């Protein structure tokens, strides 16, 4: 006779075997597959449940169907919007050309010339700039942010959006279902809807959605577009740092944004519209209607300035190592100097190998990270890489002026990668992100000056002192690194 214990053991074994076969049937990096197999085997029931919830990049059947149907339409729209502003990658120089070609092949968006780009690094100026552009907007504005936080000067942004809607501007706002969850229940949200603002909650969190899609896939983008002529993007969430997470113990969040005028603004607007379309569904269905910026009548804009740039979207709907490949290309192209800033550093072995290789071939590599991070697990995982980086001659600086949230990379002072992507596996594989590749020495120099201003508030990590940290700390760091493929 089979006892309950025997039947339970057999059932658990069968579930583990089935999940192991499922994991092995998918083409994941070896570290990711091994981490999940170990978790399923080591944690009875809990490991299996966790894999079912977040083990695969499932967006849901309807989302995927819409994405597949929209992909060729968007490729054609991006090509049309680029128009005569498209730049041959060969004209960018030997350092930038390979990265530009790879980004075009993977993201489907060409390098475009004719932009005016301003860099903003003070939150008060960013928020006031957004308010000014909303107030000047005539026909359509869209704002897509991971976090909307209803406090401080963000309330002034909300008021500006309400005014815009009341004077007939079509206003569309997108927010992440988890990052902005408190906002969705706020009086500010109610005021926006009452004014006629189209509100799209991307990837909403619910028990029903858990059955169809992975719960922790997030829309991490930050994009604001006004009349297809002006766009903002960067690392800044729609949250006043004077009010946001004041009790987190990491200080104010430090961010940067670029304000862009030129032909790529219409491309960024189409990107936001596509996200709204994927979440809501096509016109005529019960899920709502896409935004006006999907209108084929939108045309490329006149030249505004000398800057060439290339928007690069990434996310779980793309190939697995999509944005990681572009970052690797940029790192390997460096010949003299490479400076990177990121709030979260848990990038996996390929990025670490590229950084070490750059340093060993004589590139001056500087990595700037926060001294205090709001994720303890990521902070320990980051620290597990530091010894290898220091041994290769990489300079690690820890920012002590708040939570440095700017995500940037400047290569040889010639071109830059700037946007929403953290140097961690979550940003690489699980979040919808936007990077802007800027092929202009003057803008790269301005971003380089911002990075050097961060260095004035940094504490350098000393290699000899780092070696002396305790065994318990090293074990904790390496255990966190093992978990990083599942973050």
Buried (B, 14 or more C-beta within 10 A) or exposed (E): EEEEEEEEEEEEEEBBEEBBEBBEEEEBBEBBBBBBBEBBEEEEEEBBEBBBEBBBBBBBEBBBEBBEEBEEBBEEBBEBBBBEBBBEBEEBBEBBBBBBBBBBEBBBBBBBBBBBBBBBBEBEEBBBBBBEBBBEBEEBBBBBBBBBBBBBBBBBBBBBBBBBBEEEBBBBBBBBBBBBBEBBEBEBBEBBEEBBBBBBBBBBBEEEBEEEBBBBBBBBBBBBBBBBBBBBBBBBBBBBBEBBBEEEEBBBBBBBBBBBBBBBBBBBBBBBBBBBBBBBBBEEEEEBBBBBBBEEEBEBBEBBBBBBBBBBBBBBBBEBBBBBBBBBBBBBBBBEBBBBBBBBBBBBEBBBBBBBBBBEEEBBBBBBBBBBBBBEBBBBBBBBBBBBBBBBBBBBBBBEBBBBBBBBBBBBBBBBBBBBBBBBBBBBBBBBBBBBBBBBBEBBBBBBEBBEEBBEBBEEBEBEEBEEEEEEEEEBBEEBBBBBBBB
